[in-house]
C-alpha cells in the first residue's frame, strides 16, 4: 500500500481559454497520450481541491485546482479505476478514469 501511495501522479495545469461558463467535461488524452485524463470545470471551482482515489477508496494524491482545466498523467500508476474528485465548499464534482 505504501508503495502505491508513494507513486507520483503528475498533475499538469493548463489554461482553458475556450471554456464556456457552466462547462463540466472530461476527455481521455487520445491514442498517443493514452494515460492522460483531461477535465474542465466551472469557474467557481477554481481554487478547489482535486483528489484522486483508487477503486478501493485510497487517496493517491491531491492538489489545488489553479485553472479551469487540468491534465492528469496516469502513466506512473497501476491499472485500476480511479475517481477524480473536485471539492470546494459544499460543491463536489466527480470524474472517473480507467487505467487499462
N, C-alpha and C positions, 0 to 999 in steps of 0.2 A: 504493500500500500504506500509506504513512504517513497518507494522508487517512482510510483506513478505520480504522486503529488509533486515530487521534485522535478518532473519533466516540465519543460518550459513551453507554454503555448504563446507563441509570438503574436502580439496584437499590434497591428498597424492601423493607424488612424488616418483616414483620407478625408478630404473636403468633399462635401456633397453640394456641388454648385448648382445642379439642375433638379434638386429635390423640391417637390411642391409641399405645401402645408398639409398635414394630416397623412403623409405617406408612411406606411409601415410595410416594409417588404424585405424579403430575404432571397438571395440567389446563390447557387453554387458557383464556384470560381470558373467553371468551364473545363473543357477537356485537358488543356495544358496545365492549368492550375487546379487539379482535382482535389487538393487538400485545402483549398481556400474557401471560406464562407464569408459572404458579404451581406451586411444588413444595413438598413436605413430606417431611422425613426423620426418621430415628430420633433420639432424644435424644442418643445417643452421638456423633452427628456435629455437634452444636453446637460451634462453635469451628473447624470445618473451613474450608478454603479453597474458595471457589466460583470456578471458572474457566470462561470462555465462549470457545469456539473456533469458527472458521469451518469450512466443509466442507473447506477446504484445509489445516486444521490450524494456522492462525494464531491466536494468543491475542488476543482483543479486550479483555478486562478480567478482573480478579479482585478478590475481596473476601472478607472473613471472614464466615462464617455465624454470626450472633448469636442467632438463634432457630431453631426447627424448620421454620418456614415462610418462604418468600421469594417475592416477586413481582418478575419481571424485565420491564422495559419495552423491547421490541424496536422501538418506533416509529422511533428515530433511525438505525437501521442498514439496510443494503441487503438485498434479497431474497437468501436463502441458506438453507441448512440448518445450524443451529448445534448444537453439543454443549455441554451444561452439565455440567461435571464437578465433583463434590463430593469433596474429598480430605482425609482426616485419618489420619495414620499410614499403616498398610497397607490401610486401608479406602477404597474408591472406589465412588461411585455415579454413574451417568450418565443424563442425560435428553436428549432431542432436541427441537428446535423448528424448524419450517419456516416462515420468513417468506415469505409469498406476495405 
